Amino acid sequence: MPALDQTWPALRHSWMTALNQPEILAFRALGFVRSRPDGMARLTSHSGISEGDLGRRPPSAEQLAAVLDFLVTNEALLREFIGQTALPVEAAYEARLHFVRRQSEPAR
């Protein structure tokens, strides 16, 4: 098991980064969805956000939340994303929860 012993710190760091920086996870999810042949068409159909809106730099928090909504409501796609990123499935849900909390905070 030396390989696992060597990769565990890197995997744990990746998980902790994803949980502490949900925006990064959302950007990774957006890139993943864009890499799928019909990913953007399905995302825009699900969210109502146009590809042009998602092409703006930088995407808004609401748009990133919509990407995560799309991902967590599509189990097969979510499992494929998790498999490619080596993150726990909970990371996507936690990132989405971050955006929900942010949207419910009173404006300052």
Secondary structure by P-SEA (a helix, b strand, c coil): caaaaaaaaaaaaaaaaaaacaaaaaaaaaaaaaaccaaaaaaaaaccccccccccccccaaaaaaaaaaaaacaaaaaaaaaaaccccaaaaaaaaaaaaaaacccc
